[in-house]
Amino acid sequence: MTAHPTVVSSDPKSIAIRSIHNMAHGNRSDFDEVIGVGGFTRERKAAPPSARGTGPDAFYELALWLRAAFEDLRYEIHHAVTERNLVTVNSTMHGRHTAPIAFYTDDGKIDTVFPPTGRTFAITQSHWFRIEDGKIVEHWANRDDLGLAKQLGWIPPTPAYLIRMARTKHRAQRSRRRPAVESSPPRHIPAEPAVTHRTIEGEALFPLAPEQTWDLVFGNRLRRLVELSDSIVAVENYEMRANGTPRYVMVTRLGPVTIRSPSDYTVYDRPRNTVNAVLDSPFGGIYEMDFQPDGANTRVSYCWSIEATTPVAHILLPVLTPLITRSLRTDLKTVASRASGTRS
């Protein structure tokens, strides 16, 4: 019972099943065939305002909302049971989270936005339909939303993912405030504009214990790191907050380019791990560092999920990524080699 029906049937069970498949693949006219003019779903509380009305338009908007976030969306139908004008369908929803999905408050404001994780999911759902005159007039469902959140990595959220959620929500709110183009009114506002991402990784072996390496990199408001580095020009506006995490502006020279990056740490777990959100910079994103013992030494590794935050940065990032990668790797090894002179 997994295939999309190819023969139009007016019996209640077929109408219900067709409406479910329409959510994944149906075009606008397909919804006219199964949804009544006053038809509505009770599962619209957190949906975009455009999907909260009645009739085929509202159901189609709901489908577009799901399709915008989940690729390869499909429904596997297991059982369908009819009793008078009620139909219940047991199914499994499949898909892959490839774009942000926003959930909304009762008054239509953006509540929570989950940035894409690239993970696949398969969750059970039971759908209930009330059908009159061959059209759906009411729908409600029981869904495994907790299973969806776990499979997609929404819960438990990592500190880095919480930062991505906050930044994605900010972009979604900002995009909704932009005036709409009169010639093409939007059906619903995407949660996040397309963003160019790159991942930069590197590591180096420091001839120090983890605690000593941590103090070398982060101690004394990073002044020692500036002295040992060829790329870090300065650290400005340093402050240590009450929760023990710092924020500051790092001035870095990458070849001919100088970048000022306000850094805001959410994890500062001495002597093993940090998670830093690079803010208000053309090249932002999440920067993570790990300090792992390697014999008497410490292997320091980093991963920068770098993100272009301006139109110009979108253009330059593919060109500058190799330069940034080479500069960061070279500088980390330079600091590691100079660290041998800091042994006490």
N, C-alpha and C positions, 0 to 999 in steps of 0.2 A: 504494500500500500504506500510505497514511497514515491511513486512517479506522479508528476503533475497530470491531472486528468485531461485528456484530449477531447473527450466527448462531453458536451454540455448536458448536464442532467439537472432536473428540477427537484429531485428528492432531497429532503433536508440533510441527509448524511453527506451527499455529494457536494451540496452547497457549502457546508461547513469545511469539508476537506479542501475544496477549491479556494476558499477564503484564506486558509492557512498558507497554502502554496503561493497564493498571490502576494503575501508579505515578502517573500523572497524573490519572486520572478515576475509578478504580474505588472502589466502596464495600467495606465489610468482607466481605460475602457473595461478591463477585466473586473475592476472593483464595482463598476455600474451593474454588472450581472449578478452580483451576490450580496451587495450591501443596500439596504433600504435607505430612502431619503432621510429618514430620521434615525437611522441606525447609529448606535454609539457603543463604545467599549468602556468598561469600568476601569481598564488598565491604562488610563491616560493621565493619571495624576502627575507623574514626573516627566511626561513627554513635552516636547516643544508646544508653545501655545497654538501653533498652526495645526496640530494634530488633536486638539481637544474639542473640536466641534462635532458635528454629526454628518452622516452621509458618506458617500464614497470618497469625497475629497479628504476628509479627516483620516480615514483609514489609509489612503494613499500617502498622505503626509507622514503617518506613523511608519509606513514601510520605508519611505525614503530616509527617515531618521535612522532606522536600523541598518539599512544598506550602506549609508555613508560611513558607518563605523566598522561594520563587519563584512569582510569579504567572504566569498564562498558560502554565503548564507543558504541554508536549506533545512527542510523539515522532514523528518522520518516519521511516518504515521504508523502507529502500532494497533490501535483499536478505535472504533467509533461506534457509539451506542445511541439509539434514538428512542425517546419516549414522548409521544405526542409531538408538540412543537419544540421540544428541547433536544439538543444533540451535544454529547460530550465526546471529545477526541483526546486520546492519549498519544503524545508525540515526543520526539527528541529534536531539539533545535541544535544545529551545527553551524559553526562559523569560525572566523579568525579575526582577531582584533587588530586592525591595521590603521585606524584613524581615531581621533578623539571622539568621545561620546559625552554629551552634556546632559545632566538631569536638572529639572527645573522645580522651583518652588510653586506653591499654590497660586501666587500672583504673577507667575510667568518669568520670574527672575532666575538667572543661572544659579544653581545651588552647588553642584559638584561636577567636575569634569575629570574624566579618566583618560589620560593620554595613552596612545597605543602601546601595547606590549608585544605584539606580533604573535601571541600565543593562540592556539586553537581551543575550542571548547565544544562540549556536547552535554546539554542539560535537558532533563525531563520537564515537560509541561503538560498540564491538563487544561484544555480549552472547553468552555461551555458557551453554547449559542442558543438564542431564542429566535425562531424563524417564523415569520408571518408572510403569507402571500408570496412564498418563494424567495424571500430576501431576509437577510439577517437584520434584526432590529435591536439586538442586545448581545453583548459579549463580555465575558469575564474569564479569568484564568487563575490557575495555581502554578507558580513557576519556582524553579530551584535557583533563586537569585543568589543565595549564599554559595551554591556550587559554582555558579558563573563567576562570582567575584574571586573565589579561591583559584579556579582554573586559569583565570586571566592574570593573576598576580596582583589584584587590587587589594586583597587582604591576605595576610597581614602586610601592610605597606612598608617598604623599606624607607629609610630617611631620604634617599635620593628620589624615590618615586613620589613622596610627599611634596618635595620641592617641584618636581615636574608638574604635579597636579595644580599647585598654586600658580605656577607660571602659565600653564595652559588655561586655567580659569581666567587669569588676568587678560590674556589675549582674547578669549571668547567674549568677555565683557566689553573690552575695547572695540572689538569688531562689531558688536551689536549697537554701539553708540554711533558708529559711522553712518552718515545719511545714505539711504538706499538710492540706487540709480532708478529713476522713474521708468525708464524703458524696460527694465527687467526686475520687477519686484521679487525678492527672494521668497522661496517657500519656507525655509527656515535657515537661520544663520549657522554656518559650520562652527564647530567649537574652536577650531584652530586653523589659521592659514597654513599653507604648505611651507615647511621649514627645511632648509638644507642642514643635514646632520653629517658629521664625520666622527669616527672614533679613533683617538690617538692613544697609543700605549707605549710604555717604555719601562725599563728597570735598570738598576745598577747595584753593585755590591759595595756596601760601606764597611770599612775595617773597624767597626765599632759595634757595641752591644745595642739592642733596640732602644733602651733608655737614653744612651749617649747619642744615638743617631737622631732620636726625637728632639733632644735638647739642641743639637746642632742645627736642625732644620727649623724648629719652631721657637727655640729659646730666645730670650732677650729681645722680644718683639721682632724677630727675624733679621736683626742687624748682622749677625754672624753669617747668615745665608747670603745676604747682599754682598758681603765682603768676599765670599768664596765663589760667587756666581759670576759668569761672564754675561748672562742675559738679563738678570734682574737688576734694574737700575736703582730702584728705591722702593720702600714700603712707607705709605703715607696714611695718616688718619687712623692709626692703630688704636683699637679699644678692646678691652676684655669685658664681656658682659657678665651679668650675675650668674648665668647658667654655666659659666666656664668655657664658653666658645668665643673666639675672636671674630672681629670683622675689620677689614682694612682695605686699602687700595694698593694693588701691586702694579708697579710700572715695569713693563718688560720690553726689551728690545729684541725683535726677531728679524735679523738681517737689517734691511732698511726701514722696517716698520716698528713703531713704538706703540704699544697697547697699554691703556690704563684699565685695569679690571678690578672693580670693587668686589671683594670676596666676602661671602657670608657663610660661615661654617654651621652646619647642623649636627655634625658628629665630630667629636674631638676626643677620641678615646686613646689616651696615652697608655702605652707606647706603640699601639698597633695599627690604628685606622683613623682616617679622617674622611669626611664628605663635605665638599665645598660647592656652593652655588656661585657661579661667576655671573655677576649681575651688571646691568647697565653698561655693557660693553658690546661692540659690534660682534665679538666672538664670545658668546656666553656658554651656558650649559652646566653640566655637573662634572666636577673634578674629584676623583677619589684616589687616596694614597694608602698603601699597605706597607707595614714594617714587619717583616717576618725573619725570625732568627735563622741563620745559615751557618752552623758551627759557631765560631766565635764572632762571626760577622752578622750583618743585617742586610737582607735583600729588600731594597726599596723599589716598589713598583707603583705605577700610576695608570689610570685610565681616565681620559678626558672625553666625555661625550659632548663634543663641541658643536655649537649651534649658531648659525648665522641669524642675527637678530635685526638686521637692517637690509634694505634692498641692495645696497652696495656690497655688503658683506656676503649676500647670497651669490653675487657675481664673483667675488674675490676668493671665497672659501676654497673652491676646488683648486685654484691656483696656489693659494697660500698654505693649504694643508701640508704638502710635502716640506715646505720651508719651516712651518711650525713644528712638525714632527721631528725633523732633523735637529732643529735648534734645541728643543726640549730634551731630546735624548742625549745630545752632546753635552748640554749644560749639566744634566744630572750626573753623567759620568765624570765631568770636570769637578763638580763639588765632591763626589765620592773619592776621587783621587787626592784631592786636597785635604780631605778629612783625616787622612793618616797623620797629618801634622798636628791634629787636635787631641791625640791620645794623651791622657794624663799619666 
